[in-house]
Structure formats: structure tokens, C-alpha cells
């Protein structure tokens, strides 16, 4: 399922990242790689606050839809 559909408080493992090479590279630089654990902290105005690799990152729903967990 896409990360955008995960509930607040869930911790998931990234299975696949879709999209163009530039998008996948950008997400990888933020720490979103296959096998990483990502925790949904909160959701504000269509953006998701995520905790990954000891840092917090905000992603919009379109980017979160590209990350499969």
C-alpha cells in the first residue's frame, strides 16, 4: 500500500519506490530507501510528517503515494 494511506502512529518498512529517476534519487537522499523503517508522526494540511533514520521529514501526499510499504 502507498505510505500516504498509512495511519498516524504506524511504523512500516519501505518495499518499493516508484516514479522517475530524479524523484527516486531525491527520496533516497532524504533517507527513503527500500528496507528502511518509516514512522508516521502526523498529518497536517495534506502533508505527512514522517520519522526516518532519526530525522523528521515532511512530504506531500503525491510524494508519499510513490512510496510503497
Secondary structure, 3 states (H helix, E strand, C coil): CEHHHCCCCCEEECCEECCCHHHHHHHHHHCCCCCCEEEEEEEECCEEEEEECCEEEEEEHHHHCCEEC
